[in-house]
């Protein structure tokens, strides 16, 4: 029974740690992105 509880605790710790790492990577990549100042669709601009 102790092995099951230990496995659950380790699994929760790994899931939380990986979620924090992914969140930090995602926020850093969006923070450096520059906004686009052009129109999305250029109809009739041929």
N, C-alpha and C positions, 0 to 999 in steps of 0.2 A: 504493500500500500504506500509505503514511503517513496518507493521508486516512481510510482505514478504521480504523486504530488510533486516530487522533484522535477519530473519531466514536464509537468504543467507549468511550474514556475519558470523553468529554463525556456520553455516555448513562449511564454508571455514576455519574458525579458528580451528574447531575440526578435519577436514581432514588434515590440515597442521600439527597440533600437533601430531596426531596419526602417520602420515608418518615419522615425525622426531623421535618419540619414536621407531618405528619399525626399522628405519635405524640405530639408535644407538645400539639397541639390536643385530641386524645382524652383525654390524661391530665388536662389542665386542666379539661375539662368534667366528668369523673367525680370529680375531687377536690372540686368545689363542690357535688356532688349530696348531698342529705340522705337518709338512710335512712328508710324507711317503717316506722312502729311499729304498723301495723294488720295484721290478719290478711288473707291474700290472698283467701280465700273466706269469705263470711259465709252459711253455709247456715242456712235457717230464720229469718232475721232480717228478716222482712217487716212 
